[in-house]
Amino acid sequence: MPPLAELAHLARIARRQLGVFTTADVMSSGLDRAFLSTMVGCGEWVRLHPAVWRAASTPVSLELRESAALLWLGEEAALSHLSAARRYGLGVPRSSAVWVTAPLSAKPRPQPNVIVTRSGVPFTPINVNGLVCVDSARAIADLAHCSDYAVTKSALLTAVQRRLVTRERVAEACRGLGNRPGNGGLRRLLGHFDPALESWLEDRWAAGLARLGIAGWVPQLVIAGRDGRPVARADFGDKEARLAVQLDGFAYHSTVVQLRHDKATDRAAASVGYQTLRFDADDVTSRLDASIREAEAIRAARLGRPAA
């Protein structure tokens, strides 16, 4: 008769680990190596890495593979590079490979679609939706090592916009990694980085304003409530016109939680007389000049003057 209680215990462990389990998990559930060999031999369980398994009925996903790689490499390992940036939602290109940073003491044999970086530089492990990642500043520094300048810049700006990192924290992570390939480009990026322009959308909008010769818009305008305390922050704004422009990215402003936050921000601004204009990523990338002129026309109307 199958050991149902033991298998149920193992299934609970596997669910917590996104569908994977280790040989140690099998033992701790009250099963033995003979049972493990039987399940593998009959095709019920499938080996992913040394001593890491999944049930044959469990679909393989990128998250499952990430969890399996972390279990294989041990407690001091963490997702890094493209894998960590993806978990943080930084809009990086999708990669089929799992990127992991492990301590120098690790001596892993190569595994398919797993890229292991051994490092003695410490980082702060962060649990991101159930999987351990390097901290966000280290993730940006790692990204510069494996991606081009444009991808790193976009991820940095997105991370700052979401207040996951500051320029200073990324610079500190960069210094800690010395002269590793990619760090030179990251240092140049940080040297030109304007913290007032917190996303690549804002970067494009600011460039469009300059190209069209339109002045007077303040980046990262703080909107104060009636008691003088900040109630909202506009990506661009005009205090005299009581007008706020918010630039909504692809992913960050698409979740239910963020949409609720956006509405609350707009109501807070409206309570002190501000009108909020929202432009999405498509407006900025495909209709930039028209979007800027639309905002400028509304600003002129609120100020009672002809549009530029």
Contacts in CASP RR format, 6 or more apart in sequence:
PFRMAT RR
TARGET T0000
AUTHOR 0000-0000-0000
METHOD contacts of the structure
MODEL  1
MPPLAELAHLARIARRQLGVFTTADVMSSGLDRAFLSTMVGCGEWVRLHP
AVWRAASTPVSLELRESAALLWLGEEAALSHLSAARRYGLGVPRSSAVWV
TAPLSAKPRPQPNVIVTRSGVPFTPINVNGLVCVDSARAIADLAHCSDYA
VTKSALLTAVQRRLVTRERVAEACRGLGNRPGNGGLRRLLGHFDPALESW
LEDRWAAGLARLGIAGWVPQLVIAGRDGRPVARADFGDKEARLAVQLDGF
AYHSTVVQLRHDKATDRAAASVGYQTLRFDADDVTSRLDASIREAEAIRA
ARLGRPAA
3 30 0 8 1.000
3 31 0 8 1.000
3 35 0 8 1.000
6 29 0 8 1.000
6 30 0 8 1.000
6 31 0 8 1.000
7 29 0 8 1.000
7 31 0 8 1.000
9 29 0 8 1.000
9 30 0 8 1.000
10 21 0 8 1.000
10 25 0 8 1.000
10 26 0 8 1.000
10 29 0 8 1.000
10 31 0 8 1.000
13 21 0 8 1.000
13 25 0 8 1.000
13 28 0 8 1.000
13 29 0 8 1.000
14 20 0 8 1.000
14 21 0 8 1.000
14 25 0 8 1.000
14 54 0 8 1.000
14 55 0 8 1.000
14 58 0 8 1.000
17 25 0 8 1.000
17 67 0 8 1.000
17 71 0 8 1.000
18 61 0 8 1.000
18 63 0 8 1.000
18 64 0 8 1.000
18 66 0 8 1.000
18 67 0 8 1.000
18 130 0 8 1.000
18 131 0 8 1.000
19 54 0 8 1.000
19 55 0 8 1.000
19 58 0 8 1.000
19 64 0 8 1.000
19 67 0 8 1.000
20 48 0 8 1.000
20 52 0 8 1.000
20 53 0 8 1.000
20 54 0 8 1.000
20 58 0 8 1.000
20 64 0 8 1.000
20 67 0 8 1.000
20 68 0 8 1.000
20 71 0 8 1.000
21 52 0 8 1.000
21 53 0 8 1.000
21 54 0 8 1.000
21 71 0 8 1.000
22 51 0 8 1.000
22 52 0 8 1.000
22 53 0 8 1.000
22 71 0 8 1.000
23 33 0 8 1.000
23 36 0 8 1.000
23 51 0 8 1.000
23 52 0 8 1.000
23 53 0 8 1.000
24 51 0 8 1.000
26 32 0 8 1.000
26 33 0 8 1.000
26 35 0 8 1.000
26 36 0 8 1.000
26 53 0 8 1.000
27 33 0 8 1.000
36 45 0 8 1.000
36 53 0 8 1.000
39 45 0 8 1.000
40 46 0 8 1.000
40 47 0 8 1.000
40 53 0 8 1.000
43 56 0 8 1.000
44 55 0 8 1.000
44 56 0 8 1.000
45 53 0 8 1.000
45 54 0 8 1.000
45 55 0 8 1.000
45 56 0 8 1.000
46 53 0 8 1.000
46 54 0 8 1.000
46 55 0 8 1.000
46 56 0 8 1.000
47 53 0 8 1.000
48 54 0 8 1.000
48 65 0 8 1.000
48 68 0 8 1.000
48 72 0 8 1.000
49 68 0 8 1.000
49 69 0 8 1.000
49 71 0 8 1.000
49 72 0 8 1.000
49 111 0 8 1.000
49 114 0 8 1.000
50 72 0 8 1.000
50 109 0 8 1.000
51 72 0 8 1.000
52 68 0 8 1.000
52 71 0 8 1.000
52 72 0 8 1.000
54 60 0 8 1.000
54 64 0 8 1.000
54 68 0 8 1.000
58 64 0 8 1.000
62 96 0 8 1.000
62 98 0 8 1.000
63 131 0 8 1.000
65 98 0 8 1.000
65 113 0 8 1.000
65 114 0 8 1.000
66 79 0 8 1.000
66 83 0 8 1.000
66 98 0 8 1.000
66 131 0 8 1.000
67 131 0 8 1.000
69 77 0 8 1.000
69 79 0 8 1.000
69 98 0 8 1.000
69 100 0 8 1.000
69 111 0 8 1.000
69 114 0 8 1.000
70 77 0 8 1.000
70 78 0 8 1.000
70 79 0 8 1.000
70 100 0 8 1.000
70 131 0 8 1.000
70 132 0 8 1.000
72 108 0 8 1.000
72 111 0 8 1.000
72 114 0 8 1.000
73 100 0 8 1.000
73 102 0 8 1.000
73 106 0 8 1.000
73 108 0 8 1.000
73 116 0 8 1.000
74 102 0 8 1.000
74 106 0 8 1.000
76 102 0 8 1.000
76 103 0 8 1.000
76 106 0 8 1.000
77 100 0 8 1.000
77 101 0 8 1.000
77 102 0 8 1.000
77 103 0 8 1.000
77 106 0 8 1.000
77 132 0 8 1.000
78 84 0 8 1.000
78 100 0 8 1.000
78 101 0 8 1.000
78 123 0 8 1.000
78 125 0 8 1.000
78 132 0 8 1.000
78 133 0 8 1.000
78 134 0 8 1.000
79 87 0 8 1.000
79 98 0 8 1.000
79 99 0 8 1.000
79 100 0 8 1.000
79 101 0 8 1.000
79 128 0 8 1.000
79 131 0 8 1.000
79 132 0 8 1.000
79 133 0 8 1.000
79 134 0 8 1.000
80 99 0 8 1.000
80 100 0 8 1.000
80 101 0 8 1.000
80 117 0 8 1.000
80 133 0 8 1.000
80 134 0 8 1.000
80 138 0 8 1.000
80 139 0 8 1.000
80 142 0 8 1.000
81 99 0 8 1.000
81 101 0 8 1.000
81 115 0 8 1.000
81 117 0 8 1.000
81 139 0 8 1.000
81 142 0 8 1.000
81 143 0 8 1.000
81 145 0 8 1.000
81 146 0 8 1.000
82 92 0 8 1.000
82 93 0 8 1.000
82 95 0 8 1.000
82 97 0 8 1.000
82 99 0 8 1.000
82 143 0 8 1.000
82 146 0 8 1.000
82 147 0 8 1.000
83 95 0 8 1.000
83 97 0 8 1.000
83 98 0 8 1.000
83 99 0 8 1.000
83 100 0 8 1.000
83 133 0 8 1.000
84 99 0 8 1.000
84 128 0 8 1.000
84 133 0 8 1.000
84 134 0 8 1.000
84 136 0 8 1.000
84 138 0 8 1.000
84 139 0 8 1.000
84 142 0 8 1.000
85 91 0 8 1.000
85 92 0 8 1.000
85 139 0 8 1.000
85 140 0 8 1.000
85 142 0 8 1.000
85 143 0 8 1.000
85 155 0 8 1.000
86 92 0 8 1.000
86 94 0 8 1.000
86 95 0 8 1.000
87 128 0 8 1.000
87 129 0 8 1.000
87 131 0 8 1.000
87 133 0 8 1.000
88 128 0 8 1.000
88 133 0 8 1.000
88 136 0 8 1.000
88 139 0 8 1.000
88 159 0 8 1.000
88 164 0 8 1.000
89 158 0 8 1.000
89 251 0 8 1.000
90 139 0 8 1.000
90 143 0 8 1.000
90 154 0 8 1.000
90 155 0 8 1.000
90 158 0 8 1.000
90 159 0 8 1.000
91 154 0 8 1.000
91 155 0 8 1.000
91 158 0 8 1.000
91 250 0 8 1.000
91 251 0 8 1.000
92 143 0 8 1.000
92 147 0 8 1.000
92 151 0 8 1.000
92 155 0 8 1.000
93 147 0 8 1.000
93 151 0 8 1.000
96 113 0 8 1.000
97 113 0 8 1.000
97 114 0 8 1.000
97 115 0 8 1.000
98 113 0 8 1.000
98 114 0 8 1.000
98 115 0 8 1.000
99 115 0 8 1.000
99 117 0 8 1.000
99 142 0 8 1.000
99 146 0 8 1.000
100 114 0 8 1.000
100 115 0 8 1.000
100 116 0 8 1.000
100 117 0 8 1.000
101 116 0 8 1.000
101 117 0 8 1.000
101 118 0 8 1.000
101 119 0 8 1.000
101 123 0 8 1.000
101 134 0 8 1.000
101 142 0 8 1.000
102 108 0 8 1.000
102 116 0 8 1.000
102 117 0 8 1.000
102 118 0 8 1.000
102 119 0 8 1.000
103 118 0 8 1.000
103 119 0 8 1.000
103 120 0 8 1.000
104 118 0 8 1.000
104 119 0 8 1.000
104 120 0 8 1.000
106 116 0 8 1.000
106 118 0 8 1.000
108 116 0 8 1.000
117 142 0 8 1.000
121 176 0 8 1.000
121 177 0 8 1.000
123 134 0 8 1.000
123 135 0 8 1.000
123 138 0 8 1.000
123 173 0 8 1.000
124 134 0 8 1.000
124 135 0 8 1.000
124 138 0 8 1.000
125 132 0 8 1.000
125 133 0 8 1.000
125 134 0 8 1.000
125 135 0 8 1.000
126 132 0 8 1.000
126 133 0 8 1.000
126 134 0 8 1.000
126 135 0 8 1.000
126 136 0 8 1.000
127 133 0 8 1.000
133 139 0 8 1.000
134 142 0 8 1.000
135 173 0 8 1.000
136 159 0 8 1.000
136 164 0 8 1.000
136 165 0 8 1.000
136 169 0 8 1.000
137 165 0 8 1.000
137 169 0 8 1.000
137 170 0 8 1.000
137 172 0 8 1.000
137 173 0 8 1.000
138 173 0 8 1.000
140 152 0 8 1.000
140 155 0 8 1.000
140 156 0 8 1.000
140 159 0 8 1.000
140 165 0 8 1.000
140 170 0 8 1.000
140 173 0 8 1.000
140 186 0 8 1.000
141 170 0 8 1.000
141 173 0 8 1.000
141 174 0 8 1.000
141 177 0 8 1.000
141 183 0 8 1.000
141 186 0 8 1.000
143 151 0 8 1.000
143 152 0 8 1.000
143 155 0 8 1.000
144 152 0 8 1.000
144 174 0 8 1.000
144 182 0 8 1.000
144 183 0 8 1.000
144 184 0 8 1.000
144 185 0 8 1.000
144 186 0 8 1.000
144 189 0 8 1.000
145 177 0 8 1.000
145 180 0 8 1.000
145 181 0 8 1.000
145 182 0 8 1.000
145 183 0 8 1.000
147 155 0 8 1.000
149 185 0 8 1.000
149 189 0 8 1.000
152 185 0 8 1.000
152 186 0 8 1.000
152 189 0 8 1.000
153 189 0 8 1.000
153 200 0 8 1.000
154 200 0 8 1.000
156 165 0 8 1.000
156 170 0 8 1.000
156 189 0 8 1.000
156 193 0 8 1.000
157 197 0 8 1.000
157 198 0 8 1.000
157 199 0 8 1.000
157 200 0 8 1.000
157 202 0 8 1.000
157 203 0 8 1.000
158 199 0 8 1.000
158 200 0 8 1.000
158 252 0 8 1.000
159 165 0 8 1.000
160 166 0 8 1.000
160 167 0 8 1.000
160 195 0 8 1.000
160 198 0 8 1.000
160 199 0 8 1.000
161 198 0 8 1.000
161 199 0 8 1.000
161 202 0 8 1.000
161 252 0 8 1.000
162 252 0 8 1.000
166 195 0 8 1.000
167 190 0 8 1.000
167 193 0 8 1.000
167 195 0 8 1.000
170 186 0 8 1.000
170 190 0 8 1.000
171 187 0 8 1.000
171 190 0 8 1.000
174 183 0 8 1.000
174 186 0 8 1.000
174 187 0 8 1.000
174 190 0 8 1.000
177 183 0 8 1.000
196 219 0 8 1.000
196 220 0 8 1.000
197 203 0 8 1.000
197 206 0 8 1.000
197 219 0 8 1.000
198 220 0 8 1.000
198 235 0 8 1.000
199 235 0 8 1.000
199 247 0 8 1.000
199 249 0 8 1.000
201 235 0 8 1.000
201 247 0 8 1.000
201 248 0 8 1.000
201 249 0 8 1.000
201 281 0 8 1.000
201 284 0 8 1.000
202 219 0 8 1.000
202 235 0 8 1.000
202 236 0 8 1.000
202 247 0 8 1.000
204 284 0 8 1.000
204 285 0 8 1.000
204 288 0 8 1.000
205 235 0 8 1.000
205 236 0 8 1.000
205 245 0 8 1.000
205 247 0 8 1.000
205 279 0 8 1.000
205 284 0 8 1.000
205 288 0 8 1.000
205 292 0 8 1.000
206 219 0 8 1.000
206 236 0 8 1.000
208 214 0 8 1.000
208 288 0 8 1.000
208 289 0 8 1.000
208 292 0 8 1.000
209 215 0 8 1.000
209 217 0 8 1.000
209 236 0 8 1.000
209 292 0 8 1.000
212 289 0 8 1.000
212 292 0 8 1.000
212 293 0 8 1.000
213 308 0 8 1.000
214 292 0 8 1.000
214 296 0 8 1.000
214 308 0 8 1.000
216 238 0 8 1.000
217 236 0 8 1.000
217 237 0 8 1.000
217 238 0 8 1.000
217 245 0 8 1.000
218 236 0 8 1.000
218 237 0 8 1.000
218 238 0 8 1.000
218 239 0 8 1.000
219 235 0 8 1.000
219 236 0 8 1.000
220 233 0 8 1.000
220 234 0 8 1.000
220 235 0 8 1.000
221 233 0 8 1.000
221 234 0 8 1.000
221 236 0 8 1.000
221 237 0 8 1.000
221 238 0 8 1.000
221 239 0 8 1.000
221 244 0 8 1.000
222 230 0 8 1.000
222 232 0 8 1.000
222 233 0 8 1.000
223 230 0 8 1.000
223 231 0 8 1.000
223 232 0 8 1.000
223 233 0 8 1.000
223 234 0 8 1.000
223 244 0 8 1.000
223 268 0 8 1.000
223 269 0 8 1.000
223 272 0 8 1.000
223 274 0 8 1.000
224 230 0 8 1.000
224 231 0 8 1.000
224 272 0 8 1.000
225 231 0 8 1.000
225 268 0 8 1.000
225 271 0 8 1.000
225 272 0 8 1.000
226 271 0 8 1.000
226 272 0 8 1.000
231 268 0 8 1.000
231 269 0 8 1.000
231 271 0 8 1.000
231 272 0 8 1.000
232 244 0 8 1.000
232 265 0 8 1.000
232 266 0 8 1.000
232 268 0 8 1.000
232 269 0 8 1.000
232 274 0 8 1.000
234 244 0 8 1.000
234 245 0 8 1.000
234 246 0 8 1.000
234 269 0 8 1.000
234 274 0 8 1.000
234 276 0 8 1.000
235 244 0 8 1.000
235 245 0 8 1.000
235 246 0 8 1.000
235 247 0 8 1.000
236 244 0 8 1.000
236 245 0 8 1.000
236 247 0 8 1.000
236 295 0 8 1.000
237 243 0 8 1.000
237 244 0 8 1.000
237 245 0 8 1.000
238 299 0 8 1.000
238 303 0 8 1.000
240 303 0 8 1.000
241 299 0 8 1.000
241 302 0 8 1.000
241 303 0 8 1.000
242 272 0 8 1.000
242 273 0 8 1.000
242 274 0 8 1.000
242 275 0 8 1.000
242 302 0 8 1.000
243 274 0 8 1.000
243 275 0 8 1.000
243 277 0 8 1.000
243 295 0 8 1.000
243 298 0 8 1.000
243 299 0 8 1.000
243 302 0 8 1.000
244 269 0 8 1.000
244 274 0 8 1.000
244 275 0 8 1.000
244 276 0 8 1.000
244 277 0 8 1.000
245 276 0 8 1.000
245 277 0 8 1.000
245 278 0 8 1.000
245 279 0 8 1.000
245 295 0 8 1.000
246 262 0 8 1.000
246 265 0 8 1.000
246 266 0 8 1.000
246 276 0 8 1.000
246 277 0 8 1.000
246 278 0 8 1.000
246 279 0 8 1.000
247 278 0 8 1.000
247 279 0 8 1.000
247 280 0 8 1.000
247 281 0 8 1.000
247 284 0 8 1.000
248 262 0 8 1.000
248 278 0 8 1.000
248 279 0 8 1.000
248 280 0 8 1.000
248 281 0 8 1.000
249 280 0 8 1.000
249 281 0 8 1.000
250 281 0 8 1.000
252 258 0 8 1.000
253 259 0 8 1.000
253 262 0 8 1.000
253 280 0 8 1.000
262 278 0 8 1.000
265 276 0 8 1.000
266 276 0 8 1.000
266 278 0 8 1.000
269 275 0 8 1.000
269 276 0 8 1.000
270 276 0 8 1.000
275 298 0 8 1.000
275 302 0 8 1.000
277 294 0 8 1.000
277 295 0 8 1.000
277 298 0 8 1.000
279 291 0 8 1.000
279 295 0 8 1.000
283 291 0 8 1.000
284 291 0 8 1.000
293 307 0 8 1.000
296 307 0 8 1.000
296 308 0 8 1.000
297 307 0 8 1.000
300 306 0 8 1.000
300 307 0 8 1.000
300 308 0 8 1.000
301 307 0 8 1.000
END
